[in-house]
Amino acid sequence: MGAVLFYLLYGVVGPERFRAIIGGFYRQYAEAGGGTDDFVAFASKTAGLNLTKAFDDWVYTVGWWDAIQGGATYQELVQRYRPR
C-alpha cells in the first residue's frame, strides 16, 4: 500500500512538489528520523495544500479500501484527494 500512496501523492501534488516533499523530508529528517505525523505535516506544508483527507484515508483509516472496492480509478482517486 505504501507505494500506491506515494504514486497517489505524486498525482495529487504534481512532480515538482512531489520531489520537493521527498527530497526536503529526507534532508530535514535524515539524521534525527521522522515519523508518519512528521511526514504528513511536512508534505502538506511543502505542497501548500491541505492533504489531510488523503492521509486520513490512506494512513490512519481504511477509507482507501472503500474507494478501491468501489472501483475508483487512479484518476478518480487523484481528483478525490486533490484539494480544490
KEKETI-671767 format. One record per residue: residue in one letter; x, y, z of N, C-alpha, C, O in turn. Coordinates in Angstrom, 3 decimals. Each point is the difference from the previous one (the first is absolute). Layout:
[node "a"; [X; Y; Z]; [X; Y; Z]; [X; Y; Z]; [X; Y; Z]]
...
# end
This chain:
[node "m"; [0.819; -1.188; 0.000]; [-0.819; 1.188; 0.000]; [0.861; 1.249; 0.000]; [-0.427; 1.027; -0.526]]
[node "g"; [1.617; -1.076; 1.093]; [0.860; 1.175; 0.087]; [0.342; 0.592; -1.354]; [-0.067; 1.215; -0.184]]
[node "a"; [0.437; -2.072; -0.773]; [0.359; 0.489; -1.328]; [-1.196; 0.651; -0.683]; [0.153; 0.995; -0.708]]
[node "v"; [-1.330; -1.545; 0.915]; [-1.208; 0.569; -0.597]; [-0.269; 1.382; 0.588]; [-0.402; 0.913; -0.721]]
[node "l"; [0.617; -0.757; 2.012]; [-0.186; 1.310; 0.635]; [0.950; 1.029; -0.600]; [-0.407; 1.130; -0.271]]
[node "f"; [1.653; -1.498; 0.062]; [0.953; 0.948; -0.582]; [-0.360; 0.321; -1.446]; [0.147; 1.142; -0.433]]
[node "y"; [-0.614; -2.131; -0.314]; [-0.436; 0.246; -1.376]; [-1.207; 0.934; -0.013]; [-0.088; 0.895; -0.841]]
[node "l"; [-0.826; -1.103; 1.760]; [-1.166; 0.869; 0.117]; [0.428; 1.415; 0.383]; [-0.490; 0.975; -0.570]]
[node "l"; [1.404; -0.863; 1.534]; [0.504; 1.311; 0.414]; [0.635; 0.720; -1.189]; [-0.191; 1.204; -0.173]]
[node "y"; [0.943; -1.938; -0.645]; [0.610; 0.565; -1.207]; [-1.076; 0.577; -0.918]; [0.156; 1.098; -0.534]]
[node "g"; [-1.240; -1.838; 0.356]; [-1.083; 0.466; -0.853]; [-0.734; 1.198; 0.576]; [-0.439; 0.877; -0.742]]
[node "v"; [0.306; -0.836; 2.044]; [-0.734; 1.083; 0.662]; [0.803; 1.304; -0.012]; [-0.552; 1.062; -0.292]]
[node "v"; [1.839; -1.133; 0.603]; [0.786; 1.233; 0.151]; [0.810; 0.356; -1.244]; [0.444; 1.141; -0.130]]
[node "g"; [-0.240; -2.089; -0.789]; [0.806; 0.251; -1.187]; [1.468; -0.305; 0.230]; [0.443; -0.114; 1.143]]
[node "p"; [0.316; -0.020; -2.227]; [1.384; -0.453; 0.102]; [0.935; 0.943; 0.764]; [0.834; -0.461; 0.779]]
[node "e"; [-0.965; 1.765; -0.991]; [0.907; 0.932; 0.689]; [-0.224; 0.007; 1.502]; [0.953; -0.077; 0.775]]
[node "r"; [-2.194; 0.167; -0.371]; [-0.297; -0.007; 1.444]; [0.345; -1.359; 0.623]; [0.474; -0.065; 1.134]]
[node "f"; [-0.715; -1.005; -1.877]; [0.326; -1.328; 0.519]; [1.495; -0.111; 0.282]; [0.405; -0.471; 1.063]]
[node "r"; [0.411; 0.908; -2.019]; [1.455; -0.045; 0.215]; [0.409; 0.881; 1.174]; [0.885; -0.371; 0.771]]
[node "a"; [-1.518; 1.529; -0.627]; [0.303; 0.888; 1.128]; [-0.367; -0.664; 1.327]; [0.726; 0.137; 0.985]]
[node "i"; [-1.832; -0.844; -0.957]; [-0.435; -0.689; 1.221]; [0.982; -1.108; 0.358]; [0.488; -0.053; 1.128]]
[node "i"; [-0.196; -0.828; -2.073]; [0.853; -1.157; 0.280]; [1.421; 0.450; 0.335]; [0.569; -0.432; 1.003]]
[node "g"; [-0.003; 1.290; -1.831]; [1.358; 0.473; 0.241]; [0.118; 0.819; 1.269]; [0.944; -0.170; 0.772]]
[node "g"; [-1.899; 1.055; -0.559]; [0.021; 0.859; 1.182]; [-0.178; -0.790; 1.283]; [0.664; 0.269; 1.002]]
[node "f"; [-1.551; -1.233; -1.033]; [-0.209; -0.822; 1.197]; [1.265; -0.779; 0.328]; [0.408; -0.084; 1.158]]
[node "y"; [0.204; -0.480; -2.184]; [1.244; -0.746; 0.225]; [1.071; 0.900; 0.604]; [0.649; -0.370; 0.978]]
[node "r"; [-0.466; 1.548; -1.559]; [1.029; 0.920; 0.509]; [-0.281; 0.422; 1.440]; [0.913; 0.067; 0.823]]
[node "q"; [-2.168; 0.213; -0.527]; [-0.338; 0.485; 1.342]; [0.085; -1.098; 1.060]; [0.386; 0.274; 1.136]]
[node "y"; [-0.736; -1.495; -1.484]; [-0.114; -1.057; 1.007]; [1.018; -1.123; -0.147]; [-0.106; -1.015; 0.689]]
[node "a"; [1.083; 1.171; -1.562]; [0.967; -1.076; -0.265]; [0.724; -0.459; 1.260]; [0.195; -1.199; 0.198]]
[node "e"; [0.194; 2.112; 0.633]; [0.774; -0.377; 1.193]; [-0.880; -0.315; 1.199]; [0.235; -0.981; 0.705]]
[node "a"; [-1.239; 1.805; -0.473]; [-0.826; -0.165; 1.196]; [-1.132; -0.999; -0.209]; [-0.513; -0.568; 0.964]]
[node "g"; [0.126; 0.353; -2.202]; [-1.138; -0.873; -0.279]; [-1.303; 0.752; 0.141]; [-0.120; 0.920; 0.809]]
[node "g"; [-0.836; -1.313; -1.591]; [-1.312; 0.627; 0.052]; [-1.076; -1.058; -0.070]; [0.181; -1.044; -0.628]]
[node "g"; [-1.282; 1.308; 1.262]; [-1.109; -0.944; 0.018]; [-1.070; 0.361; -1.009]; [0.144; 0.942; -0.779]]
[node "t"; [-1.202; -1.700; 0.810]; [-1.103; 0.203; -0.927]; [-0.609; 1.388; 0.151]; [-0.244; 0.683; -0.995]]
[node "d"; [-0.002; -0.267; 2.227]; [-0.584; 1.329; 0.219]; [0.918; 1.089; -0.530]; [-0.471; 1.001; -0.539]]
[node "d"; [1.784; -1.191; 0.689]; [0.965; 0.964; -0.530]; [-0.105; 0.076; -1.517]; [0.031; 1.086; -0.578]]
[node "f"; [-0.157; -2.247; -0.062]; [-0.096; -0.023; -1.454]; [-1.281; 0.663; -0.483]; [0.027; 0.776; -0.955]]
[node "v"; [-1.135; -1.070; 1.597]; [-1.284; 0.586; -0.388]; [0.065; 1.527; 0.105]; [-0.412; 0.707; -0.920]]
[node "a"; [0.924; -0.210; 2.029]; [0.105; 1.452; 0.195]; [0.961; 0.619; -1.011]; [-0.289; 1.050; -0.575]]
[node "f"; [1.426; -1.699; 0.362]; [0.993; 0.508; -0.942]; [-0.555; 0.018; -1.418]; [0.181; 0.982; -0.720]]
[node "a"; [-0.848; -2.044; 0.314]; [-0.553; -0.084; -1.352]; [-1.041; 1.087; -0.228]; [0.009; 0.655; -1.042]]
[node "s"; [-0.899; -0.459; 1.995]; [-1.040; 1.015; -0.139]; [0.605; 1.400; -0.080]; [-0.400; 0.812; -0.835]]
[node "k"; [1.357; -0.541; 1.701]; [0.639; 1.319; 0.017]; [0.780; 0.246; -1.289]; [-0.111; 1.068; -0.602]]
[node "t"; [0.893; -2.047; 0.182]; [0.833; 0.154; -1.187]; [-0.840; 0.141; -1.261]; [0.324; 0.796; -0.881]]
[node "a"; [-1.392; -1.561; 0.795]; [-0.873; 0.067; -1.174]; [-0.876; 1.246; 0.013]; [-0.508; 0.419; -1.041]]
[node "g"; [0.333; 0.168; 2.213]; [-0.902; 1.142; 0.112]; [-1.446; -0.405; -0.197]; [-0.834; 0.800; -0.423]]
[node "l"; [0.549; -2.062; 0.740]; [-1.345; -0.546; -0.165]; [-0.432; -0.714; 1.266]; [0.833; -0.505; 0.752]]
[node "n"; [-2.122; 0.465; -0.521]; [-0.520; -0.772; 1.120]; [-0.169; -1.447; -0.464]; [-0.944; -0.324; -0.721]]
[node "l"; [1.864; -0.535; 1.141]; [-0.008; -1.403; -0.409]; [-0.593; -0.911; 1.069]; [0.180; -1.217; -0.048]]
[node "t"; [-0.877; 1.798; 1.001]; [-0.532; -0.746; 1.130]; [-0.887; -1.161; -0.426]; [0.151; -1.109; 0.510]]
[node "k"; [-1.070; 1.347; -1.436]; [-0.940; -1.047; -0.427]; [0.749; -1.199; -0.578]; [-0.312; -1.143; 0.333]]
[node "a"; [1.283; 1.391; -1.183]; [0.757; -1.100; -0.608]; [0.736; -0.808; 1.059]; [-0.069; -1.229; 0.006]]
[node "f"; [0.766; 1.910; 0.881]; [0.754; -0.726; 1.019]; [-0.917; -0.670; 1.009]; [0.305; -1.090; 0.486]]
[node "d"; [-1.430; 1.731; -0.164]; [-0.949; -0.650; 0.912]; [-0.491; -1.319; -0.600]; [-0.058; -1.019; 0.688]]
[node "d"; [-0.291; 1.049; -1.965]; [-0.515; -1.206; -0.652]; [1.074; -1.054; -0.227]; [-0.273; -1.194; 0.123]]
[node "w"; [1.490; 1.615; -0.451]; [1.030; -0.953; -0.414]; [0.953; -0.407; 1.113]; [0.696; -1.007; -0.128]]
[node "v"; [-0.650; 1.757; 1.204]; [0.936; -0.330; 1.087]; [-0.739; -0.358; 1.279]; [0.334; -0.988; 0.653]]
[node "y"; [-1.316; 1.769; -0.297]; [-0.614; -0.140; 1.319]; [-1.298; -0.800; 0.023]; [-0.419; -0.455; 1.064]]
[node "t"; [-0.222; 0.276; -2.210]; [-1.256; -0.756; -0.051]; [0.035; -0.929; -1.213]; [1.018; -0.101; -0.685]]
[node "v"; [-2.113; -0.558; 0.432]; [-0.092; -0.876; -1.174]; [-0.900; 0.617; -1.073]; [-0.573; -0.716; -0.821]]
[node "g"; [0.453; 2.036; 0.831]; [-0.802; 0.679; -1.009]; [0.454; -0.316; -1.413]; [-0.812; -0.054; -0.924]]
[node "w"; [2.105; -0.154; 0.758]; [0.551; -0.345; -1.313]; [-0.588; -1.312; -0.510]; [-0.258; -0.151; -1.195]]
[node "w"; [0.051; -0.783; 2.095]; [-0.508; -1.309; -0.401]; [-1.414; 0.119; -0.551]; [-0.351; -0.665; -0.975]]
[node "d"; [-0.445; 1.499; 1.591]; [-1.363; 0.213; -0.487]; [0.014; 0.549; -1.426]; [-0.804; -0.413; -0.836]]
[node "a"; [1.713; 1.339; 0.564]; [0.092; 0.583; -1.342]; [0.449; -1.041; -1.018]; [-0.543; -0.072; -1.102]]
[node "i"; [1.529; -0.731; 1.472]; [0.505; -1.034; -0.906]; [-1.084; -1.044; -0.266]; [-0.233; -0.390; -1.144]]
[node "q"; [-0.422; -0.053; 2.210]; [-1.073; -0.986; -0.164]; [-1.137; 0.541; -0.853]; [-0.665; -0.744; -0.721]]
[node "g"; [0.457; 2.046; 0.816]; [-1.056; 0.628; -0.784]; [0.356; 0.150; -1.475]; [-0.818; 0.451; -0.802]]
[node "g"; [2.052; -0.835; 0.447]; [0.410; 0.043; -1.400]; [0.624; 1.304; -0.451]; [0.114; 0.246; -1.200]]
[node "a"; [0.295; 0.598; 2.147]; [0.600; 1.285; -0.376]; [1.285; -0.211; -0.795]; [0.835; -0.829; 0.360]]
[node "t"; [-0.688; 1.580; -1.434]; [1.222; -0.036; -0.792]; [1.044; 0.911; 0.641]; [-0.300; 0.771; 0.911]]
[node "y"; [1.523; -0.879; -1.403]; [1.074; 0.863; 0.500]; [-0.374; 1.470; -0.174]; [0.145; 0.791; 0.932]]
[node "q"; [-0.623; -0.424; -2.111]; [-0.360; 1.397; -0.254]; [-1.135; 0.469; 0.908]; [-0.007; 1.149; 0.443]]
[node "e"; [-0.938; -2.019; -0.169]; [-1.088; 0.359; 0.921]; [0.536; 0.211; 1.410]; [-0.453; 0.898; 0.711]]
[node "l"; [1.410; -1.715; -0.308]; [0.608; 0.167; 1.319]; [0.770; 1.311; 0.079]; [-0.089; 0.718; 0.997]]
[node "v"; [0.840; -0.407; -2.042]; [0.745; 1.268; -0.026]; [-0.973; 1.164; 0.140]; [0.239; 0.913; 0.791]]
[node "q"; [-1.322; -0.933; -1.542]; [-0.996; 1.079; 0.093]; [-0.656; 0.046; 1.377]; [-0.285; 1.076; 0.527]]
[node "r"; [0.054; -2.226; 0.036]; [-0.633; -0.068; 1.329]; [0.857; 0.678; 1.060]; [-0.523; 0.650; 0.904]]
[node "y"; [1.830; -0.802; -1.016]; [0.895; 0.512; 1.049]; [0.687; 1.309; -0.342]; [0.678; 0.574; 0.852]]
[node "r"; [-0.832; -0.092; -2.059]; [0.602; 1.285; -0.362]; [-0.835; 1.111; 0.619]; [-1.181; 0.146; -0.318]]
[node "p"; [1.790; 0.633; 1.200]; [-0.757; 1.107; 0.625]; [-0.456; 1.003; -1.052]; [0.714; 0.279; -0.963]]
[node "r"; [-1.882; 0.241; 1.158]; [-0.568; 0.969; -0.961]; [0.277; 1.403; 0.432]; [-0.398; 0.946; -0.680]]
# end
